[in-house]
Amino acid sequence: MNDRDGRRALKSDTNVRAVVGLAACLLVATLSCGKNEREATQIPDRDGKRSYADFKQAVGSFPYTAPEERQSRIRKGYAQLAVGATKEQVASALGEPDYSQNNFSKDGKPKWLGSSWLYYLSKRSDGANSFDPVVHVFFGTDGRATWIVPSNIDGLNEMGSPSTRRP
């Protein structure tokens, strides 16, 4: 091998090392970036409250009407609620929710917005019904109430707004 061929081989070897090194750096950066993003948006499976399936099983059949003492607690406890309340404060005021669910944005790449608790005074059927008297408490990813929505319950007014739900 002459001197020229040696320089060419050395230059080629250096280029290969540079490309491999650059690829390794990009791979590490990509993996660590993805890991941090996943860790930052860790979505809890459950918050320890009943799921809708648990609620449905406990109810047994529909229509469902909450016991009078539960309805009274929900109505009276509502005055203690405020935007920013923790889940513990909401449970202290209203009792345990009928069920809890995670909430996601409805755009192309769904983002976890937090969770919500539902408190039914009555529920006509297993399906969705906009006429059922219910209190729906939305929590942000920090576990604090962002929007509290009573539906079809006289004397209770909405607190917060859906616009405060986005992280």
Contact map, one row per residue, 1 for C-alpha under 8 A:
11101100000000000000000000000000000000000000000000000000000000000000000000000000000000000000000000000000000000000000000000000000000000000000000000000000000000000000000
11111100000000000000000000000000000000000000000000000000000000000000000000000000000000000000000000000000000000000000000000000000000000000000000000000000000000000000000
11111110000000000000000000000000000000000000000000000000000000000000000000000000000000000000000000000000000000000000000000000000000000000000000000000000000000000000000
01111111000000000000000000000000000000000000000000000000000000000000000000000000000000000000000000000000000000000000000000000000000000000000000000000000000000000000000
11111111100000000000000000000000000000000000000000000000000000000000000000000000000000000000000000000000000000000000000000000000000000000000000000000000000000000000000
11111111110000000000000000000000000000000000000000000000000000000000000000000000000000000000000000000000000000000000000000000000000000000000000000000000000000000000000
00111111111000000000000000000000000000000000000000000000000000000000000000000000000000000000000000000000000000000000000000000000000000000000000000000000000000000000000
00011111111100000000000000000000000000000000000000000000000000000000000000000000000000000000000000000000000000000000000000000000000000000000000000000000000000000000000
00001111111110000000000000000000000000000000000000000000000000000000000000000000000000000000000000000000000000000000000000000000000000000000000000000000000000000000000
00000111111111000000000000000000000000000000000000000000000000000000000000000000000000000000000000000000000000000000000000000000000000000000000000000000000000000000000
00000011111111100000000000000000000000000000000000000000000000000000000000000000000000000000000000000000000000000000000000000000000000000000000000000000000000000000000
00000001111111110000000000000000000000000000000000000000000000000000000000000000000000000000000000000000000000000000000000000000000000000000000000000000000000000000000
00000000111111111000000000000000000000000000000000000000000000000000000000000000000000000000000000000000000000000000000000000000000000000000000000000000000000000000000
00000000011111111100000000000000000000000000000000000000000000000000000000000000000000000000000000000000000000000000000000000000000000000000000000000000000000000000000
00000000001111111110000000000000000000000000000000000000000000000000000000000000000000000000000000000000000000000000000000000000000000000000000000000000000000000000000
00000000000111111111000000000000000000000000000000000000000000000000000000000000000000000000000000000000000000000000000000000000000000000000000000000000000000000000000
00000000000011111111100000000000000000000000000000000000000000000000000000000000000000000000000000000000000000000000000000000000000000000000000000000000000000000000000
00000000000001111111110000000000000000000000000000000000000000000000000000000000000000000000000000000000000000000000000000000000000000000000000000000000000000000000000
00000000000000111111111000000000000000000000000000000000000000000000000000000000000000000000000000000000000000000000000000000000000000000000000000000000000000000000000
00000000000000011111111100000000000000000000000000000000000000000000000000000000000000000000000000000000000000000000000000000000000000000000000000000000000000000000000
00000000000000001111111110000000000000000000000000000000000000000000000000000000000000000000000000000000000000000000000000000000000000000000000000000000000000000000000
00000000000000000111111111000000000000000000000000000000000000000000000000000000000000000000000000000000000000000000000000000000000000000000000000000000000000000000000
00000000000000000011111111100000000000000000000000000000000000000000000000000000000000000000000000000000000000000000000000000000000000000000000000000000000000000000000
00000000000000000001111111110000000000000000000000000000000000000000000000000000000000000000000000000000000000000000000000000000000000000000000000000000000000000000000
00000000000000000000111111111000000000000000000000000000000000000000000000000000000000000000000000000000000000000000000000000000000000000000000000000000000000000000000
00000000000000000000011111111100000000000000000000000000000000000000000000000000000000000000000000000000000000000000000000000000000000000000000000000000000000000000000
00000000000000000000001111111110000000000000000000000000000000000000000000000000000000000000000000000000000000000000000000000000000000000000000000000000000000000000000
00000000000000000000000111111111000000000000000000000000000000000000000000000000000000000000000000000000000000000000000000000000000000000000000000000000000000000000000
00000000000000000000000011111111100000000000000000000000000000000000000000000000000000000000000000000000000000000000000000000000000000000000000000000000000000000000000
00000000000000000000000001111111110000000000000000000000000000000000000000000000000000000000000000000000000000000000000000000000000000000000000000000000000000000000000
00000000000000000000000000111111111000000000000000000000000000000000000000000000000000000000000000000000000000000000000000000000000000000000000000000000000000000000000
00000000000000000000000000011111111100000000000000000000000000000000000000000000000000000000000000000000000000000000000000000000000000000000000000000000000000000000000
00000000000000000000000000001111111110000000000000000000000000000000000000000000000000000000000000000000000000000000000000000000000000000000000000000000000000000000000
00000000000000000000000000000111111111000000000000000000000000000000000000000000000000000000000000000000000000000000000000000000000000000000000000000000000000000000000
00000000000000000000000000000011111111100000000000000000000000000000000000000000000000000000000000000000000000000000000000000000000000000000000000000000000000000000000
00000000000000000000000000000001111111110000000000000000000000000000000000000000000000000000000000000000000000000000000000000000000000000000000000000000000000000000000
00000000000000000000000000000000111111111000000000000000000000000000000000000000000000000000000000000000000000000000000000000000000000000000000000000000000000000000000
00000000000000000000000000000000011111111100000000000000000000000000000000000000000000000000000000000000000000000000000000000000000000000000000000000000000000000000000
00000000000000000000000000000000001111111100000000000000000000000000000000000000000000000000000000000000000000000000000000000000000000000000000000000000000000000000000
00000000000000000000000000000000000111111100000000000000000000000000000000000000000000000000000000000000000000000000000000000000000000000000000000000000000000000000000
00000000000000000000000000000000000011111110000000000000000000000000000000000000000000000000000000000000000000010000000000000000000000000000000000000000000000000000000
00000000000000000000000000000000000001111111000000000000000000000000000000000000000000000000000000000000000000000000000000000000000000000000000000000000000000000000000
00000000000000000000000000000000000000001111100000000000000000000000000000000000000000000000000000000000000000010000000000000000000000000000000000000000000000000000000
00000000000000000000000000000000000000000111111000000000000000000000000000000000000000000000000000000000000000000000000000000000000000000000000000000000000000000000000
00000000000000000000000000000000000000000011111000000000000000000000000000000000000000000000000000000000000000000000000000000000000000000000000000000000000000000000000
00000000000000000000000000000000000000000001111110000000000000000000000000000000000000000000000000001000000000000000000000000000000000000000000000000000000000000000000
00000000000000000000000000000000000000000001111110000000000000000000000000000000000000000000000000010000000000000000000000000000000000000000000000000000000000000000000
00000000000000000000000000000000000000000000011111000000000000000000000000000000000000000000000000000000000000000000000000000000000000000000000000000000000000000000000
00000000000000000000000000000000000000000000011111100000000000000000000000000000000000000000000110110000000000000000000000000000000000000000000000000000000000000000000
00000000000000000000000000000000000000000000000111111110000000000000000000000000000000000000000011110000000000000000000000000000000000000000000000000000000000000000000
00000000000000000000000000000000000000000000000011111110000000000000000000000000000000000000000000111000000000000000000000000000000000000000000000000000000000000000000
00000000000000000000000000000000000000000000000001111111000000000000000000000000000000000000000001111000000000000000000000000000000000000000000000000000000000000000000
00000000000000000000000000000000000000000000000001111111100000000000000000000000000000000000000000000000000000000000000000000000000000000000000000000000000000000000000
00000000000000000000000000000000000000000000000001111111110000000000000000000000000000000000000000100000000000000000000000000000000000000000000000000000000000000000000
00000000000000000000000000000000000000000000000001111111111000000000000000000000000000000000000001100000000000000000000000000000000000000000000000000000000000000000000
00000000000000000000000000000000000000000000000000011111111110000000000000000000000000000000000000000000000000000000000000000100000000000000000000000000000000000000000
00000000000000000000000000000000000000000000000000001111111100000000000000000000000000000000000000000000000000000000000000000000000000000000000000000000000000000000000
00000000000000000000000000000000000000000000000000000111111100000000000000000000000000000000000000000000000000000000000000000000000000000000000000000000000000000000000
00000000000000000000000000000000000000000000000000000011111111010000000000000000000000000000000000000000000000000000000000000000000000000000000000000000000000000000000
00000000000000000000000000000000000000000000000000000001111111000000000000000000000000000000000000000000000000000000000000000000000000000000000000000000000000000000000
00000000000000000000000000000000000000000000000000000001001111110000000000000000000000000000000000000000000000000000000000000000000000000000000000000000000000000000000
00000000000000000000000000000000000000000000000000000000001111110000000000000000000000000000000000000000000000000000000000111100000000000000000000000000000000000000000
00000000000000000000000000000000000000000000000000000000000011111000000000000000000000000000000000000000000000000000000001111000000000000000000000000000000000000000000
00000000000000000000000000000000000000000000000000000000001011111100000000000000000000000000000000000000000000000000000001111000000000000000000000000000000000000000000
00000000000000000000000000000000000000000000000000000000000000111110000000000000000000000000000000000000000000000000000111100000000000000000000000000000000000000000000
00000000000000000000000000000000000000000000000000000000000000011111011000000000000000000000000000000000000000000000000111000000000000000000000000000000000000000000000
00000000000000000000000000000000000000000000000000000000000000001111111000000000000000000000000000000000000000000000000000000000000000000000000000000000000000000000000
00000000000000000000000000000000000000000000000000000000000000000111111100000000000000000000000000000000000000000000000000000000000000000000000000000000000000000000000
00000000000000000000000000000000000000000000000000000000000000000011111110000000000000000000000000000000000000000000000000000000000000000000000000000000000000000000000
00000000000000000000000000000000000000000000000000000000000000000111111111000000000000000000000000000000000000000000000010000000000000000000000000000000000000000000000
00000000000000000000000000000000000000000000000000000000000000000111111111100000000000000000000000000000000000000000000010000000000000000000000000000000000000000000000
00000000000000000000000000000000000000000000000000000000000000000001111111110000000000000000000000000000000000000000000000000000000000000000000000000000000000000000000
00000000000000000000000000000000000000000000000000000000000000000000111111111000000000000000111000000000000000000000000000000000000000000000000000000000000000000000000
00000000000000000000000000000000000000000000000000000000000000000000011111111100000000000000111000000000000000000000001000000000000000000000000000000000000000000000000
00000000000000000000000000000000000000000000000000000000000000000000001111111110000000000000000000000000000000000000000000000000000000000000000000000000000100000000000
00000000000000000000000000000000000000000000000000000000000000000000000111111110000000000000000000000000000000000000000000000000000000000000000000000000000000000000000
00000000000000000000000000000000000000000000000000000000000000000000000011111111100000000000110000000000000000000000000000000000000000000000000000000000000000000000000
00000000000000000000000000000000000000000000000000000000000000000000000001111111100000000000110000000000000000000000000000000000000000000000000000000000000100000000000
00000000000000000000000000000000000000000000000000000000000000000000000000111111100000000000000000000000000000000000000000000000000000000000000000000000000000000000000
00000000000000000000000000000000000000000000000000000000000000000000000000001111110000000000100000000000000000000000000000000000000000000000000000000000000000000000000
00000000000000000000000000000000000000000000000000000000000000000000000000001111111010001100100000000000000000000000000000000000000000000000000000000000000000000000000
00000000000000000000000000000000000000000000000000000000000000000000000000000001111110000000000000000000000000000000000000000000000000000000000010010000000000100000000
00000000000000000000000000000000000000000000000000000000000000000000000000000000111110000000000000000000000000000000000000000000000000000000000111110000000000110000000
00000000000000000000000000000000000000000000000000000000000000000000000000000000011111000000000000000000000000000000000000000000000000000000000111000000000000000000000
00000000000000000000000000000000000000000000000000000000000000000000000000000000111111101100000000000000000000000000000000000000000000000000000110000000000000000000000
00000000000000000000000000000000000000000000000000000000000000000000000000000000000111111100000000000000000000000000000000000000000000000000001110000000000000000000000
00000000000000000000000000000000000000000000000000000000000000000000000000000000000011111110000000000000000000000000000000000000000000000010001110000000000000000000000
00000000000000000000000000000000000000000000000000000000000000000000000000000000000001111111000000000000000000000000000000000000000000000000000000000000000000000000000
00000000000000000000000000000000000000000000000000000000000000000000000000000000100011111111100000000000000000000000000000000000000000000000000000000000000000000000000
00000000000000000000000000000000000000000000000000000000000000000000000000000000100011111111111000000000000000000000000000000000000000000000000000000000000000000000000
00000000000000000000000000000000000000000000000000000000000000000000000000000000000000111111111110000000000000000000000000000000000000000000000000000000000000000000000
00000000000000000000000000000000000000000000000000000000000000000000000000000000000000011111111000000000000000000000000000000000000000000000000000000000000000000000000
00000000000000000000000000000000000000000000000000000000000000000000000011001101100000001111111000000000000000000000000000000000000000000000000000000000000000000000000
00000000000000000000000000000000000000000000000000000000000000000000000011001100000000000111111110000000000000000000000000000000000000000000000000000000000000000000000
00000000000000000000000000000000000000000000000000000000000000000000000011000000000000000111111110000000000000000000000000000000000000000000000000000000000000000000000
00000000000000000000000000000000000000000000000010000000000000000000000000000000000000000010011111000000000000000000000000000000000000000000000000000000000000000000000
00000000000000000000000000000000000000000000000011000000000000000000000000000000000000000010011111110000000000000000111000000000000000000000000000000000000000000000000
00000000000000000000000000000000000000000000000001010010000000000000000000000000000000000000000111110000000000000000111100000000000000000000000000000000000000000000000
00000000000000000000000000000000000000000000000011110110000000000000000000000000000000000000000011111000000000000000111000000000000000000000000000000000000000000000000
00000000000000000000000000000000000000000000001011110000000000000000000000000000000000000000000011111100000000000011110000000000000000000000000000000000000000000000000
00000000000000000000000000000000000000000000010000110000000000000000000000000000000000000000000000111110000000000011100000000000000000000000000000000000000000000000000
00000000000000000000000000000000000000000000000000000000000000000000000000000000000000000000000000011111000000011111000000000000000000000000000000000000000000000000000
00000000000000000000000000000000000000000000000000000000000000000000000000000000000000000000000000001111100000011111000000000000000000000000000000000000000000000000000
00000000000000000000000000000000000000000000000000000000000000000000000000000000000000000000000000000111110001111100000000000000000000000000000000000000000000000000000
00000000000000000000000000000000000000000000000000000000000000000000000000000000000000000000000000000011111001111000000000000000000000000000000000000000000000000000000
00000000000000000000000000000000000000000000000000000000000000000000000000000000000000000000000000000001111111100000000000000000000000000000000000000000000000000000000
00000000000000000000000000000000000000000000000000000000000000000000000000000000000000000000000000000000111111000000000000000000000000000000000000000000000000000000000
00000000000000000000000000000000000000000000000000000000000000000000000000000000000000000000000000000000011111000000000000000000000000000000000000000000000000000000000
00000000000000000000000000000000000000000000000000000000000000000000000000000000000000000000000000000000011111100000000000000000000000000000000000000000000000000000000
00000000000000000000000000000000000000000000000000000000000000000000000000000000000000000000000000000001111111110000000000000000000000000000000000000000000000000000000
00000000000000000000000000000000000000000000000000000000000000000000000000000000000000000000000000000001110011111000000000000000000000000000000000000000000000000000000
00000000000000000000000000000000000000001010000000000000000000000000000000000000000000000000000000000111100001111100000000000000000000000000100000000000000000000000000
00000000000000000000000000000000000000000000000000000000000000000000000000000000000000000000000000000111100000111110000000000000000000000001100000000000000000000000111
00000000000000000000000000000000000000000000000000000000000000000000000000000000000000000000000000000111000000011111000000000000000000000111111000000000000000000000000
00000000000000000000000000000000000000000000000000000000000000000000000000000000000000000000000000011110000000001111100000000000000000000111101000000000000000000000000
00000000000000000000000000000000000000000000000000000000000000000000000000000000000000000000000000011110000000000111110000000000000000011110000000000000000000000000000
00000000000000000000000000000000000000000000000000000000000000000000000000000000000000000000000011111000000000000011111000000000000000011100000000000000000000000000000
00000000000000000000000000000000000000000000000000000000000000000000000000000000000000000000000011110000000000000001111100000000000001111000000000000000000000000000000
00000000000000000000000000000000000000000000000000000000000000000000000001000000000000000000000011100000000000000000111110000000000001110000000000000000000000000000000
00000000000000000000000000000000000000000000000000000000000000001100000000000000000000000000000001000000000000000000011111100000000111100000000000000000000000000000000
00000000000000000000000000000000000000000000000000000000000000001100011000000000000000000000000000000000000000000000001111100000000111000000000000000000000000000000000
00000000000000000000000000000000000000000000000000000000000000111100000000000000000000000000000000000000000000000000000111110000000111000000000000000000000000000000000
00000000000000000000000000000000000000000000000000000000000001111000000000000000000000000000000000000000000000000000000111111100100110000000000000000000000000000000000
00000000000000000000000000000000000000000000000000000000000001110000000000000000000000000000000000000000000000000000000001111100100100000000000000000000000000000000000
00000000000000000000000000000000000000000000000000000000000001110000000000000000000000000000000000000000000000000000000000111111100000000000000000000000000000000000000
00000000000000000000000000000000000000000000000000000001000001000000000000000000000000000000000000000000000000000000000000111111000000000000000000000000000000000000000
00000000000000000000000000000000000000000000000000000000000000000000000000000000000000000000000000000000000000000000000000001111100000000000000000000000000000000000000
00000000000000000000000000000000000000000000000000000000000000000000000000000000000000000000000000000000000000000000000000001111110000000000000000000000000000000000000
00000000000000000000000000000000000000000000000000000000000000000000000000000000000000000000000000000000000000000000000000111011111100000000000000000000000000000000000
00000000000000000000000000000000000000000000000000000000000000000000000000000000000000000000000000000000000000000000000000000001111100000000000000000010000000000000000
00000000000000000000000000000000000000000000000000000000000000000000000000000000000000000000000000000000000000000000000000000000111110000000000000000011000000000000000
00000000000000000000000000000000000000000000000000000000000000000000000000000000000000000000000000000000000000000000000111110000111111000000000000000011000000000000000
00000000000000000000000000000000000000000000000000000000000000000000000000000000000000000000000000000000000000000000000111100000001111100000000000000111100000000000000
00000000000000000000000000000000000000000000000000000000000000000000000000000000000000000000000000000000000000000000011111000000000111110000000000000111100000000000000
00000000000000000000000000000000000000000000000000000000000000000000000000000000000000000000000000000000000000000000011100000000000011111000000000011110000000000000000
00000000000000000000000000000000000000000000000000000000000000000000000000000000000000000000000000000000000000000001111000000000000001111100000000011110000000000000000
00000000000000000000000000000000000000000000000000000000000000000000000000000000000000000000000000000000000000000001110000000000000000111110000011111000000000000000000
00000000000000000000000000000000000000000000000000000000000000000000000000000000000000000000000000000000000000000111100000000000000000011111000011110000000000000000100
00000000000000000000000000000000000000000000000000000000000000000000000000000000000000100000000000000000000000000111000000000000000000001111111111100000000000000000100
00000000000000000000000000000000000000000000000000000000000000000000000000000000000000000000000000000000000000001110000000000000000000000111111111000000000000000000111
00000000000000000000000000000000000000000000000000000000000000000000000000000000000000000000000000000000000000011110000000000000000000000011111100000000000000000000001
00000000000000000000000000000000000000000000000000000000000000000000000000000000000000000000000000000000000000000100000000000000000000000011111100000000000000000000000
00000000000000000000000000000000000000000000000000000000000000000000000000000000000001100000000000000000000000000110000000000000000000000011111110000000000000000000000
00000000000000000000000000000000000000000000000000000000000000000000000000000000001111100000000000000000000000000000000000000000000000000011111111000000000000000000000
00000000000000000000000000000000000000000000000000000000000000000000000000000000011111100000000000000000000000000000000000000000000000001111001111110000000000000000000
00000000000000000000000000000000000000000000000000000000000000000000000000000000001100000000000000000000000000000000000000000000000000001111000111110000000000011101100
00000000000000000000000000000000000000000000000000000000000000000000000000000000001000000000000000000000000000000000000000000000000000001110000011111000000001111101100
00000000000000000000000000000000000000000000000000000000000000000000000000000000011000000000000000000000000000000000000000000000000000111100000011111100000001111000000
00000000000000000000000000000000000000000000000000000000000000000000000000000000000000000000000000000000000000000000000000000000000000111000000000111110000011100000000
00000000000000000000000000000000000000000000000000000000000000000000000000000000000000000000000000000000000000000000000000000000000011110000000000011111100111000000000
00000000000000000000000000000000000000000000000000000000000000000000000000000000000000000000000000000000000000000000000000000000011111110000000000001111100000000000000
00000000000000000000000000000000000000000000000000000000000000000000000000000000000000000000000000000000000000000000000000000000001111000000000000000111110000000000000
00000000000000000000000000000000000000000000000000000000000000000000000000000000000000000000000000000000000000000000000000000000000011000000000000000111111100000000000
00000000000000000000000000000000000000000000000000000000000000000000000000000000000000000000000000000000000000000000000000000000000000000000000000000001111100000000000
00000000000000000000000000000000000000000000000000000000000000000000000000000000000000000000000000000000000000000000000000000000000000000000000000000000111110000000000
00000000000000000000000000000000000000000000000000000000000000000000000000100100000000000000000000000000000000000000000000000000000000000000000000000100111111000000000
00000000000000000000000000000000000000000000000000000000000000000000000000000000000000000000000000000000000000000000000000000000000000000000000000001100001111100000000
00000000000000000000000000000000000000000000000000000000000000000000000000000000000000000000000000000000000000000000000000000000000000000000000000111100000111110000000
00000000000000000000000000000000000000000000000000000000000000000000000000000000011000000000000000000000000000000000000000000000000000000000000000111000000011111000000
00000000000000000000000000000000000000000000000000000000000000000000000000000000001000000000000000000000000000000000000000000000000000000000000001110000000001111101000
00000000000000000000000000000000000000000000000000000000000000000000000000000000000000000000000000000000000000000000000000000000000000000000000001110000000000111111100
00000000000000000000000000000000000000000000000000000000000000000000000000000000000000000000000000000000000000000000000000000000000000000000000001100000000000011111110
00000000000000000000000000000000000000000000000000000000000000000000000000000000000000000000000000000000000000000000000000000000000000000000000000000000000000001111110
00000000000000000000000000000000000000000000000000000000000000000000000000000000000000000000000000000000000000000000000000000000000000000000000001100000000000011111111
00000000000000000000000000000000000000000000000000000000000000000000000000000000000000000000000000000000000000001000000000000000000000000111000001100000000000001111111
00000000000000000000000000000000000000000000000000000000000000000000000000000000000000000000000000000000000000001000000000000000000000000001000000000000000000000111111
00000000000000000000000000000000000000000000000000000000000000000000000000000000000000000000000000000000000000001000000000000000000000000001100000000000000000000001111
